[in-house]
Amino acid sequence: MTISPKRRLHIFLSLSLVTLLAVSASVTLFSSSEEKFLAQPSMSLAQALGGGTTGFARADRPRVFTFPDDHGQHPAYRTEWWYYTGNLETQAGRHFGFQLTFFRTALSPKEVVRASAWSTRQVYMAHFALSDVAPQQFHVFQRLSRAALALAGASATPFRVWLEDWSVEGQTATALPMRLRAGQDDVWLDLTLTSDKPVVLQGDNGLSQKGGGEGNASYYYSLTRLQTSGVIRVGGEEFQVQGLSWMDREWSTSVLHDTLVGWDWFALQFSTGQELMFYQLRQAPSGQGDQDGQGVMDAFSRGTLIEPDGTTQPLSSDMVQIEVLETWRSPRAGRSSSAGVVYPAKWRLRIPSQDIDLTITPHMPNQEMHTLIRYWEGAVRVQGSQHGQRLDGHGYVELTGYSEKWIRPQPRLGADFERDS
């Protein structure tokens, strides 16, 4: 979401704020000070995040990952998510993209003892989206709930993440295969995911730095090649589908550096058996070297190239070149303007050291998540080459922080920006 997507809906910062605001309308488990905090409808992101990380654990050093334990929740950290995307097709070639993401946000760093069975310090948000490419239809759904009375939650053994009847469940003691189920109205999916490759630890052995300063990082790992099969139902029709999915896991108590406005996240799967993840953190627009007015790549941008045998090549910001080739304007107006937000809608991505040259195109332009957090998250196709050989495939792209207007907060608040969308 802000971000998260993957961060990411993801998304990583404003998810906390929006989840709190949304749940506050129906949850009466807060203290008087929390109620005062949540009752400010015009509160900026900067105000909401100021001081909000005190008392939570921070991702400040590499750690040892253990599975399936780390598939479960990490309540000492403020925010985490379980993020699934995929590109699937019927035998006749009808293409679908999907996103199913579960977010957990802690309201306070410690448990508060209350008599009510409704009491909890954890709230969950889930996003489910389906891109039906043939009719160019994009379906978006959102749910929110407290982690009480079994309404939402996450466990490692057995592995399960759920919000009401939307869920991810491990089918064995190792958590794999995983079964994804979600649906609303006439849009449903029921998929089984099996991994072809081991877990990829992103960044420095799973510590993914998102900016300067200690603790401005997340713990981040991925399952980058999940063979997927199952059923999609949409518009009264049922489709048997198969293809590839991607799982991202992150948890943190982090804020972006005050020079950053958002990110572009790419997760690409190639027919060669390779995968590529890269997140481009964007600095605030400066008017210098910023052709699209949405910021330039920050030095903390990072990625990973995964080979068919599972070996990995880390990618730094100076190794990857991203050029926006086309843009798309949302038909939905922003809060302060009748004009919709403009997003990148086609890219050229190059990695000269690997002789990789890619063109990335959305399967459909309108894949904007018009949920409480506004961002673009969509299925894409990839065409390109490596060492003169074709390098084609599919993937997902997440775009956060795109808005008609940027307002700098007071620097003492410790947050990066106020979004006006």
Beta strands, then each sheet from edge to edge (+ up, - down):
strand 1: 79-89
strand 2: 95-106
strand 3: 122-132
strand 4: 137-146
strand 5: 152-156
strand 6: 159-163
strand 7: 166-170
strand 8: 178-184
strand 9: 187-195
strand 10: 200-201
strand 11: 207-209
strand 12: 217-234
strand 13: 237-252
strand 14: 260-270
strand 15: 275-283
strand 16: 302-306
strand 17: 312-316
strand 18: 321-334
strand 19: 337-351
strand 20: 356-362
strand 21: 368-370
strand 22: 374-386
strand 23: 389-390
strand 24: 393-399
strand 25: 406-407
strand 26: 418-419
sheet 1: 4+ 3- 2+ 1- 13+ 12- 9+ 8- 7+ 6- 5+
sheet 2: 4+ 3- 2+ 1- 13+ 12- 10+
sheet 3: 4+ 3- 2+ 1- 13+ 12- 11+
sheet 4: 17+ 16- 15+ 14- 24+ 22- 20+ 19- 18+
sheet 5: 17+ 16- 15+ 14- 24+ 22- 21+
sheet 6: 17+ 16- 15+ 14- 24+ 22- 23+
sheet 7: 25+ 26-
end
